């Protein structure tokens, strides 16, 4: 196998588009979120940070203070490149890290869709 086919980090860093499904009926919406993949440097760094938070909490006997859902929302926000067609009160809901954390923390279905997509390496590899 050609070495170039084994090296996936670069294509994961470029990201891929996820069409978000409606939490109501499971049908595709017009919302598209571009995220980096699990082999991206950003995702690997986010996972290291999560692991360190868990280690620190265990060492300080504060495991019950960890918010795993928030940690996932923050990690996903770190790998989100952009989004389109999200509005709030009829106005465009601009992409930035703070808004991404807010969305992912309060829309578990969206967060789960992104994690599932991100976990499939084939979604980020062309050809």
N, C-alpha and C positions, 0 to 999 in steps of 0.2 A: 504494500500500500504506500502510496506517495505521502511523504511527510506533511505536505500542505493539507492533506485531507484529515490528518490527525490533530493538527493545531487548530483549536476552536476558539481560543480566547478573543482573537481579533473580530471574528464575526459576531460573537456574543457582545462585544463592546459596541458594535455598530447598532445593535438592537433590532427589534422586530415589532410589527404592529399587531395589537390584540384588539379584535372587535369584541366589545363587551356585550354579553347577552343580558336580556332583561331579567331581573330577579322575579318578575311577576309571571312571565310565560316562557322564559328560556329562549325567546327569539332574538336574533341579532338586532342591536340598536345601531344608531349612527355614531355612537361613542367609540372612538379609537384611541387607544393608549399605546404609546411606543415605549418599550422597556428593553433594558439590557438583559442578557441571559445569565444563567447560573455560572457560566465559565468566565464571565467578565470580571475584571479586576475589582470593579466597584462592588459587585455582589459578594465576591469572596471576602473583601474587606468588611462589608456590613455583617457577614456571618461571623467573622472573627470578633467584631465588636460585640455582637450578641453573646458569643461564648464567653468573652471576658466579663460581661455584665453578670452572667450566671455564676462564673467562678467567684467574682467579687461578692455577690450576694450570699453564696454558700459560705464563703470564708467569714462573712460578717453575720451569719445566721439570720439573713433577711430574705430568704427565698420567697416568703409569702408576699413580699412587696413588689416582686417582678410582675410586669404587665406584658405577657407574651404577645398578646394581640397588638399592643402599641409597638413593641419591638419589631414585629413583622411589618406593620404599617410604615415605620421609619425606614426599614431596610428596603421596602418596595419604593418608597419615595426617593431613596438614594439612587435607585436604578431606573427611575422613570425619566425618560428623555423629553417627552412632550405628550400632549393630549389634544383632542379636538371634540367639539360638539357637546361640551359640558356647560350648562348654565346654572345660575343661582338667581332666583327671583327674576327670571326672564333676561338676565344679563350674562354675558360670557364670564365663566368662572376660569380665570387665568391660571395657567399652570405655573406653580412655583413649589418649592419643597414644603412649605407650611400648608398650602392648600392640598397637596398630595397626601401628607400625613393625615390631615383632617378627613379627606375623602376615604382613604383606606381604613382609618380607625372607625369610621361611622357607616361604612358600606361593606360589611363582611363578605357579601357575595362577590363584589368586585375584587376585593383582596384575594379571595379564594381562587377566582378565575385567573388572576395574574400569577399567583403562586403555581397553579397547575400548568399554565402556559410556560412559565419560566423554567419549570422542572423538566420540560421536554426539550432536550438539546437540539433535536431535529428542527424545531421551530426557528432556529437561528442560523442554520446552515443551508446555504444555497447549493443546489445540484445534488 
